[in-house]
């Protein structure tokens, strides 16, 4: 197995990776602006959409367009026995502080705009604090 660094800030396709559970996007210059990251938003996609949506999220993150998002990760094709569905994947976008509900909701609405995440997706966006 390759080191964890291989899966950070890479251009791998999430659904094509089967030996590691996550790909990560973490730019230190962006992350240091947002030191409290105990909250997160989760966006669920069918695996047929996951690679494209991860590329979109990475592009927007790298351009600084995902306000208050410190870092992100995406599930891969790695087998997870506890997963509720093998047809879906998830992008996790970390922000915070989780106790600041007003701002967490603001970040969530901004994510909806920036990532074109719609209610037509099979699962809704979930905020976890």
N, C-alpha and C positions, 0 to 999 in steps of 0.2 A: 504494500500500500504506500502511496505517495504521502509526503508530509502535508500537514494541514495548510501550509502556505500555498500549495498548489491549487487549492480550492478557493482562495481569496483573491478578489479583483481579477478574475479570470474571464475568458470568453467561452468557457465550456457551456454546453447546452444541458440544463438540469435533467431533462428526461433521458439523456444518453449516459448519465453517470450512474453506475450500479454498485460501486465499491465504497461509496462515501455518502452519508445521509444529507449533507448540506453543501451549498455553494454560498459564499459570503461576499458582500460588497462593503468595504470599510476603507474610507479615505481619512487618514488622521487629521488633515486640515479641516475637513467638514465635521468629523466627530468631536473634535475638541471644542467646537462652538456650543455643543449640546451635552454637557457633562452628566445630566440626569437622564438615564435611559431605562427606567424601571417600568415603563409602559410600552405597549406595542399595539400595532394594528395588524390584522391578518387578512389577507386577500386570497380567497380560494378560487382556483381555476381548474377546468378540465385539463388533463395532461396535453391534449391537442393544442391548447392555447398557452401553456405554461412557458415554453421557450420564448415565444414572442413577447409575452407580458413581462418576463424577467429582463429581456433585452431593453424594453421600454423603460422599466423602472431603473435599471442601471444607467441608461443614458440620461434620464432626468436627474438622478442622484448625482452623477458625475458633473453635471452642468449646474448643480446647486439649486435645482428647481423643486426639490422635495423639502419644503420648509420644515425645519425642526426634526428631520429624520437624521439620526446620528449614524446608523448603519442598518444593513438589511441582510436577510438570508432567504434562501429558497430551498424547498425540499427537492430531492433528486429522485431518480428511479431506483434508489436503494430500497431493498425490501424492509418494510417496517411491520412487524406482526400486529402492532396495536393500532395501525392506521384504520380509520373508519371506512376508507374507500381506496382502492388501488387506482381508480380512474381519475382522481383529483390530486392536485399539488397545492402548496401554499407558499405565499411570499409573506415574510414577517418583516415589518418595518418598525424599528425601535425608536421611541421618542420618550418624552417625559417632561416633568415629573408626573407620575400617574395620579397623584392627589389633585392635580390642577385640571379638573374635569373640563372646565370651559375651554382651556387651550388645547387639551387632548381632542376635544370634539372639533375645534377649529382645524387642527392638523388633519383630522380624518376627512373633513369636507374638502380640504385642499387636495388630499390624496385622491379623492373621488374625481376631482377635476383633472388633475395631472395624469392620472393613470387610466382614465376612461373606464373605471370600474363601474359597472352598471348592475342594477337589480336583476337583470335578465340572467346573470350568472347563477348557476345552480345553488350556490350557497351565498349567504350575505356576508358583508364585512363585519368582523367581530372586533370589538375593542376589549383588550385585556389590560387591567392595571395591576 
